[in-house]
Amino acid sequence: MGEQISDGGRETAKAAKTAAAGGSASAKKAAPARKTPARKTPAKKATAQKATAQKATAKKPAAKKAAPARGPAAKQASARKAAAAKSSAALKKAPAPRKQVVAPKKATASVPAAPAKTVAAHPQGESRTALVRRARRINRELAEVYPYAHPELDFENPFQLVVATVLSAQTTDLRVNQTTPALFAKYPTPEDLAAADPEEVEEILRPTGFFRAKTKSVIGLSKALVEQFGGEVPGRLEELVKLPGVGRKTAFVVLGNAFGRPGITVDTHFQRLVRRWKWTDETDPDKIEAAVGALFPKSDWTDLSHHVIWHGRRICHARKPACGACPIAPLCPAYGEGETDPEKAEKLLKYEKAGRPGQRLRPPQAYLDAGGRAAPPLGAG
């Protein structure tokens, strides 16, 4: 500002000299007044513009600095922008680490989900295909061990089989086989048993246990056969299960062994073994039947039932399995639950595997040819 004032003084002196040469004193004073604004205006405008620009420039950073102070939201926004800027700069500077992070994700995503579910569903970590192969191999091995496997109830017709199967609940097939000869001798047909005196039937069935309930069942099913099916045992599952005392297990025994129609017999032995072998973890008989049936072709169901039940009665017992004498030990996930010493395991074997009689009084000839022995009648010792 000092430089501007000194320049104006010089101009005023020059104007005074000019006025002295050709004008009055008042004109001399007026002239600089008119000329001074004309020459000072551009300089003042420039100075004002510069000052305005400087003020505007000074205000902008102040506004930027003041913005964050207006509230926490602004501070968070600034922090996010700063973090984003830093992360972007880091990614641009270091592309290699970025590839290393992405690579494992792609590898994990490429693993198919179905096998993972299959493995998680089975406690052994065994795939469905491996389970089917192992289950069928066990059945083939048991077929070689028990080529003479058969239903261990004595019967001559479907009526005798359905009655014997109902009586086998909560007792052994041997006890039933020792009891039914007297029953069928006195009541050979459904009509005869339907008209029987309950007290006389109870006396015959007493050795089987629960004889009152069993008497009611066999007389009731005999009446149903006479009234609903003309004295004939039906060959269909839907009709068999309607008979008193007949469930799915009994129905499949009758269908498979009297009518040649495939079925899975889920008794206590079958349930125990298929869970030991990890074929299924189900405990409900119907669910076990469905789960195991899905592992085998339908044509194998009846013989499969015989093989598993025979193995459960002779070697793979409930309390002391004879693991050391088991022919399928390499395929069994439960190996070691029982006696593994071969000599001690031999002493746990039952029936023909131990050189003793079987359960049938009149077994098939194939069983006798294989070295099996018939069971003694009731009271024979």
Helices and strands as residue ranges (DSSP letters): H 2-22, H 25-66, G 67-70, H 72-93, H 95-109, H 113-121, H 128-145, H 158-167, H 173-186, H 190-194, H 198-205, G 206-208, H 211-229, H 237-240, H 248-258, H 268-276, H 285-293, G 298-300, H 301-314, G 323-325, G 329-331, H 342-346, G 351-354, H 365-369
